Amino acid sequence: MYRPLAVSVQDHQIPPSLGLQPVNLPADEAWAIERLNVITHNGAYLDAPCHNALTMNGGERAITIDEALFDWCMQRSLDVNFRHFRMAT
């Protein structure tokens, strides 16, 4: 059964276990955590701007992954191949 993409975004609070202070991070805020419900064939990895900060483009609300423009995915890219490294155990 196909289920559409579902995204839930956590807040930008610093996890206490990291021992960081807001002043240690840009704009005094931590990264967001997005929980995704997707099908198994996801393709390449893409971070939404809201994963890194609450704002973008000089103060606009940072977009979520479901708002990312498809054109962003159709640009030059870098292929990084790690297959020659031994798998960690």
Secondary structure, 3 states (H helix, E strand, C coil): CCCCCEEEECCCCCCHHHCCCHHHCHHHCCCCCEEEECCCCCCCCCCCHHHCCCEECCCEECCCHHHCCHHHHCCCCCCCCCCCCCCCC
